[in-house]
Structures are given as structure tokens and as C-alpha cells.
């Protein structure tokens, strides 16, 4: 079984863990922003 998670799913999953949600969710958002910018370029 293979799991293909989107950045949003990963970020959303970590928001249930307050101790790590800030840094990990922010890192995921930053990666997604960069990915989207690269796709639009």
C-alpha cells in the first residue's frame, strides 16, 4: 500500500500536535508556496 500525501495533508495532520505544529506546518506551507510559484513560473 502506497501513501501519497499532499503538502496540505501533511500540514493538516501535524496541526493536531500543538508542540510541533507551528514549525512543521509553517515549513510545509513555505514548501507549498515555493512549489506553486515554480509551477506558475
C-alpha positions in Angstrom: 0.0 0.0 0.0 1.4 3.3 -1.0 0.6 6.6 0.6 0.8 9.8 -1.5 0.3 12.8 0.8 -0.1 16.3 -0.4 1.6 19.1 1.5 -1.7 20.3 2.8 -2.5 16.8 4.2 0.9 16.6 5.9 0.5 20.1 7.4 -3.1 19.4 8.4 -2.0 16.1 10.1 0.6 17.9 12.2 -1.8 20.6 13.4 -3.3 18.1 15.9 0.1 18.1 17.6 0.4 21.6 19.1 4.0 21.1 20.3 5.3 20.7 16.7 2.5 22.1 14.6 4.0 25.6 14.3 7.3 24.8 12.8 6.3 21.8 10.7 3.1 23.4 9.4 4.9 26.6 8.6 7.7 24.7 6.8 5.1 22.7 4.8 3.3 26.0 3.8 6.6 27.5 2.7 7.5 24.5 0.6 4.0 24.6 -0.9 4.3 28.3 -1.7 7.6 27.7 -3.4 6.3 24.7 -5.3 3.2 26.7 -6.5 5.4 29.6 -7.5 7.7 27.3 -9.5 4.8 25.8 -11.3 3.4 29.2 -12.3 6.8 30.5 -13.5 
